[in-house]
Amino acid sequence: EVPVAVSVPNGTEPGNYEVEVELEYSYTSQLSGGISYDREETTTVDVDVKVTDDARFRIIDVTTDAQIGDRGTLEATLKNVGATAARDANLALESSSAELALGQRSSDVALAGMIAPGETVTIPYDVSFTPTAPIRQYAISGQVSFETPDGIPHVDQGLSAGVVPLGEQTFAFEN
């Protein structure tokens, strides 16, 4: 047996599928008299692949109390929309804008723990917006790394959301 990683496109129905795989291998055969030959073979075989309805995730809400030019907390609400639980789930978020930092960098990872099917968890992140950042929606991408109940590691990639900072604090003086 040889483990092989495969990617299953979103929207693929759970079930059993047959995949054609081309195998290349080499071996050494030894004939009587001590003569050996190195050989290479290529063959095609059908492999059964089972697609399960494992945990899958959506970022359903993102809010922040951070103002332009200041630090604050970003809260990302993550929902398991799959049919099985996720163990040791980690949500990695990344900002593609230099105007928004997660912690001291453009990305940060937080442990979410066990997330049951249909369950939502809200995860806080330390964020800051630069003093020159305009008030607009900032794109955030994410991925969830987790283990299935059977202990098999998975990554759900391609999560996305947006967040809008609060306006810069201003003061006015009279008299």
Steps between C-alpha positions, in 0.01 A plus 500: 500500500616849417319804644424768241350843571210601278302822470123476478326800342235680706153376420607139434232268633611249766529145371734248342686590182738311272814685393739383231861522622817452295774327702869512412738281694840342471636174632801274477468140393779250555549197282693192591873549460496836684387710203255776594290728285349835594153537354243776480130444451198719446148376556156652542269387779161604632498619861190536715473837677243571770390862530358564845297794623768616742500828683488805272504861610362843422592833658150633566584831671797727567484808723756733652515777759829629354512856374710642221848563644443281806493144632199293591343157484371327189250220566453236231199269531569161345233237429548128432263440206614139453355180641780399737686660790840664464759439772789735579373756249723802429376805309774683310404846376699717263462861391604583146509873580795684654242722677378211723727296728405191698719523808839624376476330160264458208382161632417326826380156613266422789397170653125440481506147647217254438221624271192279466285490182284814485691663787632856479798638691616859526876548504668829601810642328706807587491740201613849407430739215755754378429872554463548122258211445176606334167385642404212271463125510831312531529149358609218729577149380513194719543129537411247768740218588338219697482126563202280422358281779719222352814712552556580132638853446309728261517861385196695380640782286350789312305665780445873460332788676519876534527743791439875529693704762341770712575859401800681641429667831476877471465786747365851474571791736284804557582816695 
